[in-house]
Amino acid sequence: MTDHPPSLPPLAVLSGAHKRYGATVALQALDLAIHPGEVLALLGPNGAGKSTALGLLTGRIGVDSGKASLFGRDPREPAARRGIGVMLQEAQLPDTLTVAEQVRLFASYYPAPRAVDETLALAGLGDLARRRCGQLSGGQQLRVQFALAIVGRPPLLFVAEPTTGLDVEARRAFWAVLRGLRAAGTAIVLTTHYLEEADALADRIVLLGAGRVLAEGSPDAIRARVAGKRLRCRSALPLAQLRAFPDVDSAEAVGDRVELRTRAAEALLRRLLAADPNLSDLELAPLGLEDAFLAITADDRLQEDA
């Protein structure tokens, strides 16, 4: 997890932030801080408050109560927003401008922007510089949105669902660019439904649920919230028998294999091999970020229903 020296105050802060839309409470007393040079992944199920939190931090909406701060200012002040880059899915590009023209236009808004060619290269748009934005695919438009977000060399970058619709190769290439920006000192706030992406990139994860922080920490710390391992294998034993084993927390069929979750992997392996000498295709792995995400959000729902 990234260390944050006392001499480096947070770039953006929500303190006791409340936000309501009619009868719907989007955020309730949310505390959140974004530090220089870190990648913060803001995760949570739909309706958890991620978009509202980003809206407050980027100045698109204001708090009902509590405080939002961006570089020590109200995020709605233009002077504060000049220090951020924002890549949002819902943004629209003009059909008639070329990619290079659009990036050049945004570069003119900043006092010391990146060179247009450098920006296009970082966003993987070098071959599309002369193409009109209206002729781009969805994935290509996402790259343009990213180019517009980074052209001003912002110290703080917000990226929402940045790799939706991208293939594996393009997604990994995008990750490499984000890592390079972070290495150069840029703080990045990432929202994503791909937990693999959060695991690969984030120094810190904040998991939201119903407008509150359910868990916060490094990916390793979040994973540690759930104990146990996942065991997959081919077995002739019926699921009912496997579920009855004292070392099994759960057992499900996954294709032609079974998946068992256990907190006593060695004892379960001995029991399985004794009961099924023909056990095959054995795979044992620790529970992952997705398991922790599901367990923490499920616990929160149970507490709300209690």
C-alpha positions in Angstrom: 0.0 0.0 0.0 1.3 3.5 -0.9 2.7 5.6 2.0 1.5 9.2 2.3 3.9 11.4 4.1 2.4 14.1 6.3 3.9 16.8 4.1 1.7 15.7 1.2 -1.9 16.5 2.0 -4.7 14.7 0.2 -5.6 16.0 -3.3 -9.3 15.5 -2.8 -11.5 14.8 0.2 -15.0 14.0 1.1 -15.8 14.6 4.8 -19.1 13.4 6.2 -20.6 13.9 2.7 -24.4 13.4 2.4 -26.2 13.3 -0.9 -29.9 12.5 -1.5 -32.0 12.3 -4.7 -35.5 12.7 -3.6 -36.3 9.9 -1.2 -33.1 8.0 -2.3 -30.0 8.4 -0.1 -27.0 8.1 -2.4 -24.3 8.9 0.2 -24.5 8.9 4.0 -21.6 10.5 6.0 -19.0 9.3 3.5 -15.4 10.0 4.3 -12.9 9.6 1.5 -9.4 10.9 0.7 -7.3 10.7 -2.4 -3.6 10.9 -1.9 -0.8 12.0 -4.4 0.6 9.2 -6.5 -1.8 6.5 -5.6 -4.3 4.4 -7.6 -7.6 4.3 -5.7 -10.2 1.8 -6.9 -13.7 2.8 -5.9 -15.8 -0.4 -6.0 -19.3 -1.4 -5.2 -22.5 -2.9 -6.6 -24.8 -0.7 -8.8 -26.4 1.9 -6.6 -23.6 1.9 -4.0 -22.8 5.6 -4.5 -19.7 5.4 -6.8 -21.0 7.8 -9.4 -22.3 10.3 -6.8 -18.9 10.3 -5.0 -17.2 11.0 -8.3 -19.7 13.7 -9.1 -19.0 15.4 -5.8 -15.2 15.2 -6.2 -15.3 16.5 -9.8 -17.6 19.4 -9.1 -20.5 18.2 -11.2 -22.8 18.1 -8.2 -22.7 19.5 -4.7 -23.0 18.0 -1.2 -26.3 18.3 0.7 -24.2 18.4 3.9 -20.7 17.6 4.9 -17.8 18.8 2.8 -16.1 18.1 -0.6 -12.7 19.5 -1.3 -10.5 19.4 -4.4 -6.9 20.8 -4.1 -8.2 22.7 -1.0 -11.0 24.4 -2.9 -14.7 23.7 -3.6 -14.7 21.2 -6.5 -17.2 23.4 -8.3 -14.7 26.2 -8.7 -13.1 26.2 -12.2 -9.7 26.8 -10.7 -10.0 23.5 -8.8 -11.2 21.5 -11.8 -8.3 22.6 -13.9 -6.2 20.2 -12.0 -8.1 17.1 -12.9 -8.6 14.9 -15.9 -11.9 13.1 -16.2 -12.8 10.1 -18.4 -16.5 9.4 -18.1 -18.5 6.9 -20.2 -21.5 9.2 -20.8 -19.4 12.0 -22.4 -20.1 12.7 -26.1 -17.6 13.6 -28.9 -18.4 16.0 -31.8 -18.9 13.9 -35.0 -17.2 16.3 -37.3 -13.8 17.0 -35.6 -10.9 14.6 -36.2 -9.3 12.9 -33.3 -6.2 15.1 -33.5 -8.4 18.3 -33.7 -10.4 17.3 -30.7 -7.2 16.6 -28.6 -5.6 19.8 -29.8 -8.8 21.8 -28.8 -8.6 20.3 -25.3 -4.9 21.0 -25.1 -5.6 24.7 -25.6 -7.5 24.8 -22.3 -4.3 24.1 -20.3 -1.2 26.2 -19.6 1.3 23.4 -20.1 -0.4 20.5 -21.9 1.2 17.3 -23.3 2.1 17.4 -26.9 -0.7 16.2 -29.1 1.4 13.5 -30.6 2.5 12.2 -27.2 -1.1 12.2 -26.0 -2.3 10.3 -29.0 0.5 7.7 -28.6 -0.4 7.2 -24.9 -4.0 6.6 -25.8 -3.2 4.3 -28.6 -4.6 6.7 -31.2 -1.6 7.4 -33.4 -3.2 5.7 -36.4 -6.5 7.4 -35.9 -5.4 11.0 -35.7 -7.1 12.1 -38.9 -10.3 10.1 -38.5 -13.4 12.0 -37.6 -14.8 11.2 -34.1 -18.2 10.2 -35.6 -16.5 7.4 -37.5 -15.0 5.7 -34.4 -16.1 2.5 -32.8 -17.1 2.5 -29.1 -13.7 1.3 -28.0 -11.9 3.9 -30.1 -14.1 6.7 -28.6 -13.1 5.5 -25.1 -9.5 6.0 -26.1 -10.3 9.6 -27.3 -12.0 10.3 -23.9 -8.8 9.0 -22.2 -6.6 11.3 -24.4 -8.8 14.3 -23.5 -8.4 13.4 -19.8 -4.6 13.2 -19.8 -3.7 16.0 -22.3 -3.5 18.6 -19.6 -1.1 16.6 -17.4 -3.4 16.6 -14.5 -2.1 15.6 -11.1 -5.4 13.8 -10.4 -7.1 11.6 -13.0 -10.6 10.1 -12.7 -11.4 7.1 -15.0 -14.8 5.5 -14.9 -15.2 1.9 -16.3 -12.3 2.7 -18.7 -11.9 -0.7 -20.4 -15.5 -1.7 -20.9 -15.8 -3.3 -24.3 -12.0 -3.6 -24.9 -10.4 -6.9 -25.7 -7.8 -8.5 -23.4 -4.8 -7.1 -25.3 -6.2 -3.6 -25.4 -7.1 -3.8 -21.7 -3.6 -4.8 -20.7 -2.1 -2.1 -22.9 -4.3 0.5 -21.1 -3.2 -0.9 -17.7 0.4 -0.3 -18.7 -0.3 3.3 -19.5 -2.1 3.9 -16.2 0.9 2.3 -14.4 3.2 4.7 -16.3 1.1 7.7 -15.3 1.1 6.6 -11.7 4.9 6.1 -11.7 5.2 9.7 -13.0 3.3 10.9 -9.9 -0.3 11.1 -11.1 -3.0 10.1 -8.6 -5.8 8.0 -10.3 -9.3 7.2 -9.1 -10.7 4.2 -10.9 -14.2 2.7 -10.9 -14.5 -0.6 -12.6 -16.7 -3.7 -12.6 -13.6 -5.8 -13.5 -12.3 -6.9 -10.2 -9.2 -8.3 -11.9 -8.5 -4.7 -13.1 -8.8 -3.3 -9.5 -6.5 -6.1 -8.2 -3.9 -5.4 -10.9 -3.8 -1.6 -10.6 -5.0 -0.4 -7.2 -2.8 0.6 -4.2 -6.0 1.0 -2.2 -9.5 -0.2 -2.6 -12.6 1.5 -1.1 -15.7 -0.8 -1.3 -19.0 1.1 -1.1 -22.4 -0.2 -0.3 -25.6 1.9 0.1 -23.5 5.1 0.2 -21.2 3.9 3.0 -17.7 2.5 3.2 -17.9 -1.2 3.8 -14.2 -2.0 3.5 -11.0 -0.1 2.8 -7.4 -1.3 2.3 -4.9 -2.8 -0.1 -6.1 -5.6 -2.4 -4.3 -8.0 -0.1 -6.0 -6.6 2.9 -9.5 -6.8 1.3 -8.8 -10.4 0.2 -7.8 -11.2 3.8 -11.3 -10.4 4.9 -12.4 -13.8 3.7 -10.5 -16.9 4.9 -10.1 -20.1 3.0 -9.3 -21.6 -0.4 -11.1 -22.7 -3.5 -10.5 -26.3 -4.6 -11.6 -27.5 -8.0 -11.5 -31.1 -9.2 -13.2 -33.9 -11.1 -14.8 -36.3 -8.7 -17.3 -39.1 -8.9 -18.7 -38.2 -5.5 -22.2 -36.6 -5.6 -22.6 -32.9 -4.5 -24.7 -33.9 -1.5 -21.9 -36.1 -0.1 -19.3 -33.3 -0.7 -21.5 -30.7 1.0 -21.8 -33.1 4.0 -18.0 -33.1 4.6 -17.2 -31.2 7.7 -14.3 -29.3 6.0 -16.5 -28.0 3.1 -18.1 -24.5 3.4 -19.8 -24.8 0.0 -19.8 -27.1 -3.0 -21.0 -26.3 -6.5 -20.8 -27.9 -10.0 -18.7 -25.8 -12.4 -18.9 -27.4 -15.8 -17.7 -31.0 -15.5 -15.8 -30.2 -12.3 -16.8 -29.4 -8.7 -15.8 -26.3 -6.8 -15.3 -26.5 -3.1 -14.6 -23.7 -0.7 -12.9 -24.6 2.5 -10.9 -23.2 5.5 -9.1 -26.5 6.0 -7.6 -27.4 2.6 -5.2 -30.1 3.8 -7.8 -32.0 5.8 -10.3 -31.7 2.9 -7.7 -33.0 0.4 -7.0 -36.1 2.6 -10.7 -36.7 3.0 -11.4 -36.4 -0.7 -8.5 -38.7 -1.8 -9.7 -41.3 0.7 -13.3 -41.2 -0.5 -12.4 -40.9 -4.2 -9.1 -42.5 -5.3 -9.9 -41.5 -8.9 -9.9 -37.8 -8.1 -8.4 -35.8 -11.0 -7.7 -32.3 -12.4 -7.1 -30.9 -8.9 -6.7 -27.2 -8.6 -6.2 -25.3 -5.3 -6.1 -21.5 -5.1 -6.7 -18.8 -2.4 -10.0 -17.0 -2.4 -9.8 -13.9 -4.5 -10.9 -10.3 -4.6 -14.3 -11.3 -6.1 -14.9 -13.7 -3.2 -14.2 -10.9 -0.7 -16.4 -8.4 -2.6 -19.3 -10.8 -2.6 -18.9 -11.8 1.0 -18.6 -8.2 2.3 -21.6 -7.0 0.3 -23.6 -10.0 1.3 -22.8 -9.4 5.0 -23.9 -5.8 4.6 -27.3 -6.8 3.0 -27.9 -9.3 5.9 -27.2 -6.6 8.4 -29.6 -4.2 6.7 -32.3 -6.9 6.6 -31.8 -7.8 10.3 
